[in-house]
Amino acid sequence: MQRLPVSLGDRSHEVVIGHFEIDALADAIAALAKKNSGLAILFDGSLPRHSPRVEALVTALHKRLPKVASLALTSGERCKTFTELEKTCEWLAQSGFDRGAMVLGIGGGATTDHSGFAAAVFLRGVDSVLLPTTLLAMVDASVGGKTAVDLGAGKNLVGAFHQPRGVFCDLNFLDTLPAREIAAGMAEVVKAGLIADAPLFERIEAETQASPELSRAQLERFIADSVRVKIDVVCSDERESAGRAILNFGHTVGHAIETGSDYGLLHGEAVSLGLIAALKLGHALGINDASLVTRTAAVLSRLGLPIDLENHVDEEVLSHIDVDKKRRSSAIRYVFVPKLGETLIRDIELPELKRLVLAIPR
């Protein structure tokens, strides 16, 4: 069991990573909720079909706390809309939850985003705790306090910073996760290595050369190391006024592909393509060597992630960059990696960025 502190003054909490027994997990969550007047559990509606752990945990929490109620959310990214958020807030109100309530979000990144945002806005803010069940959510969405829903124009355009009181990464959930979901989560782990932890990237590189299938022990170490990267960045810049922007490496084009295409890509798959775009663009501008592009593409490919940028990017897809959160007037803050473990942020005019991306050698 690893306990990683997130030091943010009165918003400090821990990310706990390990293989939990149900009773131990219920005890840990109940301990955080003891001061609260009720626990509202929001979970991905598809989870019970794949993991009996959810039902067992909810049952255990009912035994430990006087007021517990549960709501199944629409599965996946479809829950990240104002319509679905309104349904959740109506349910919270009709269920009698007050300002002393705590929201527990159980699921992937969409569920933790929805749950965290509901907690941030219901009665102007109640406590939350997160239980991510996918690799992607464990290493990215559940850590750092960013919460949001999507608009038709783009992803995560409406949200709030709302730190949870705790995050529990129960690695037992990964045992039932499809291989494609594991690979998608690894895209964010690769990103963490590229931007701030060269030894992490080099371990992924070496270990995927030995075998592209990762063991539980390997995954646990990768999760802990990438969460440490994110915690370090968040604690130095909680609200993305400066340095936290490096976590967006690969996401400018990645989000455009995810929003503007009908390829049915998972978030991590779109990020994989965005990483390749950022590195190829960096090479074209003389910022990073071609070797970093080659090495990263090889790692992503061995993990089963897409790297064929030429089949996913066109003018229509890139039009979605216009509503990217990182836009500043007519320019966008674009993150580059000059060399492994280091970052550089440049403002690039939107028309110029689109031109450069479309001109990337195929």
N, C-alpha and C positions, 0 to 999 in steps of 0.2 A: 504494500500500500504506500503510495506516495502522496504527500500533502504539500501542495505548492501554494505559498501565500501570495495574495494579490494585495499589495500594500497601498491603499488609497484613503488613508485617514479613517473617517467614520464610515466609509464605504468598503473598508477592507473585508476580505473574505478568503476562503480557500478553494482551490480546485483539487479535489481528491480523486486519485486514479488508482484503480485496482480491481480485483475480482471479489465482489461483495457477496456474502450470503444475504438472503432476503431479509432476515431478521436484523442483521447488522445495518443494512441499508435503510430499513424502516426506522431503526433507532436513531440513525444519524440525521435523517430528515425530520423526524419528530422532535429531536432535540432543538433544531433550529426553529421549529414551528411552535414550541411550547408557549412562547410569550404572545403568540397571535391568537385571535379570536376564532379562527377557522382556517382550514386548508382547502383550497380549490384546486383540484387536479385537472389539468388540461393535457390530453394525450392524443397522439396521432391515431385516428380511428382505425387504421389498418394494423396497428401493432399487435393487438390481442391474437390475431390470426397467425402471427409469426413468432410471438414470444409469450409464453405463459407467465413470464416473470412480471409482466405489467399487472395482470389480475392478482397475482400473489402479493405484489407490493401494495396494491390498493387495499386488499383485504387486511394486510398487516398494519397499514396506517389507520384504518378504521378502528382497530383494536387499541391503538395507542393515543388517539386524539378524540376529543369529544365531538368536534364538528368537522366532517370530511364530506365533500361532494365531488363528483367526477363528471367531466364533459368530454365526449369524443369529438375531436376536431376533424374537419375535412382533411383528407390525407394529402401530404406533400405540399407543393408550392401553391396549390389551390386555396389553402387556408390563409394565404397572405394577401387578403383584400380587405377593404373597408367594410364590405358587406359581412364577411365572416367575423371580423373584429367586433362589429356592432352586435352580432349574435352572441358572441362571448360575453361582452359587457352587459347585455340584457340578462343573460343567464346568471352572471355574478350578482346582479342587483336582485333578480327575482329569487335567487337562492338565499338571500339575506346576508350576504357578505358585507362587512363594513370596513372601515379604514384600518382595522387591526388584522385584516385577512392576509394570508400568504398564498401566492399562486405557485403551484408546482407544475412545470412544463416537462413533459416526457415525450421525447421523439427526436426526429432529425432537426436539421437547421431551420427548416420552415416553421416547425412547431415551436422551437425555442425562441425564434424571432417573434412569432405571434404571441406566445405566452408572455415574453418579456415586455412587449409593447402593451399588451392588455394590462399587465401589472403597473406599467408606467403611467397609464392614462385613467384607469378606473379610480374614481374618487380622488383624482389628481395624484395617484401614486400609492401603491401598496407593495409589500415585500414580495420577493420572488425567490425561488430556488430552481435550479435546472438540472435535469437528468437527461443528457444527450444519449441517444441510442445508436447513432451512426458515427463512423470514424470522422467524417467531415464535420459533424456538429461538435465532436469532442475536441478537435484541434483548432476549430475556427469559430463557428457561430455562437457557441455557448460561452465563450471566453471574451471578456472585454467590455460587456455592457451595452453593445450596440443592439438595438431592437428596431424592427421596421416591418412595414407591409409594402407591397408593390403597387405601382400605378400602371395603366396601359402603356404609358410612355417609357417605363423602365423599372428596374429592380430597386427596391429599398429606398424609394424617393421620399417616403414619409415615415418618420420614426423618432426615437428618442434615445438618449443615453440613460440607461437605468441598470445600475450594477445589481446583480443578484446577491443574496446572502450566502450562497454557496453553490458550487457546481460539483456534481458527482458523476465521474466517468466510470460506469460499471462495465468493465471489459467483457463480461459474460454476454452482453448484448451483441458483441461482434461475432459470436459463434454462429448466429443465424443470419448474418448479413451476407447478401449475395456478393460474389467476387467483384462484380462491376462496381458496387458501392464502396468496397474496400479500396479499389483502384482510384475511384473518384476522390476519396478522402486523402489518399496519398499525394494528390496534386498539391494540396495545401501544405503537406509536410515538406515536399520538395521545395515549394516556394519559401518556407521558413529557412531552409538550409541556404538557398540562394541569397536571400536578403541579409541574413544575420548570423548564420552558423555553418561555416564552411565544413567543419568536421562532420556535422549531421549530413550534409549533402554527400560527402565522400563515403560515409558509411552506407547510405542508401545505394550509392553507385556500386560499391564493392559487394554488398550483400545481394543486390538484384542480379549482379553478374554471376554470383554463385548459384542463385535460384530465384526466379521471379516470384515464387510463392513464399509469402512471409509467415513466420511462425508467430504464435501468441506473444512470446518473449520479445521478438523483434518489434512487433506492433506496439507493445507496451512502452518500450524504450523510445520508439519514434514519436509516440503520442506525448510522452513526458517532455522530451526535448523540444518539440515544436510548441507545446503549451508554454514552456519556459520562455521561448523567443517572444511569443505574443504577450505574455505577462510583462516582460521587460519593456517592451515597446509601449504597452498601454499605461504602465505605471509612470513612464516618462512623459506621456502626452495622452491623457485620458480622452480628451474630446477632439482629437485630431486637429489641433491648431497648427501642428508642425510635423514632428517626426513620425506620428502614427500613420501618416500617409504611405509610408513604405510598405505597410501591409496590403496596399492595393496593387502591388506589383503583379502584372499579368491580368488584372481585373478590368482595365479599361476596354480592351478588345474582347476579353472573355465575357464580360457582361453584355456587350453588344451582340456577340454571337448567340449567347443564351437567350436574349430578349428578342432579337431580330430575325431569328431563323426558325425553321420548322424541322430541325434535325432530331429533335427529341433528346438533346444532350442533357446529361446531369450537370450540376453546377461545377463539379470538379473536372469534368471532361472539357467544359468550356474554358475553365481556368487553365487547363493544360495547353490548349491552343493559344490562350492569351499569353502564357509564359513564353511560348515559342515566338509569338509576334513581337513581344517586348525585347527579347534577346536578338532576334533578327534585325529589328529596327535599330537597336543599340549598336549592332555590328555595322550596319549601313551608315550610321552617323559617326563611326570611329570611337564609340564609347567602350565596347567590350570586344574581345577577341572572338573569332569564328569558332575556336575550340570550345568555348563555353556553350555556344549554341549546339554544337555537335554532341557534347557530353550530356547536356540536359535532354535533348531529343532522344538520345539512346536510353537514358534512365526512364523517361516517361513512356517510351515505347515498350520497354521490358515490363513495365507495370501494367500494360494493356490500355494506355491512354492515347487519345488521338493527337497526332502532331501534324496532320496534313492540312496546314493552314489554307492552302490554295483551294481546297474543296469547301471551305466554310466562310470565306470572307469575300464580300462584294460591296458595291456602293450602298445598296439597300441596308445591309447589315450594319455598316459603319455609320449610317445616319443616326443610329441610336446612341452614338457617343455624344450627340448634341445635348442629351439630358443626363449625362453622367454626373454623379454627385461631386466629382472632383473638378468640375468646370468652374472657371473663374472668368466671367465676362466672355470674351471671344476665344479664350485659351483654356487649356486643361493642364493640370499638374500631372506629368507623366513620370513614372518611376522607372529608372534604369539600374542595372547591376554592372558596374564597370569591371568588377572582378568578384569572384566567389566570396560571399559574406559581406559585401559592401554595396551601398546604394547611392544613387544620385537622382535628384528630382529636378526636372526642367519644366518650365511652362512652354507649351507648344500651341501655336494657333490652330484651331480646329481644322480649317481647310488644309493646312500644311500637314497636320497629323494624318488626316485621311489620305492625302496624296502619297505620303511616305509609306503608309501601311500597304496601300494598293500597289506601290512600286517595289515592295519587298520581292527579291528574286524567288521564284517558285522552284 
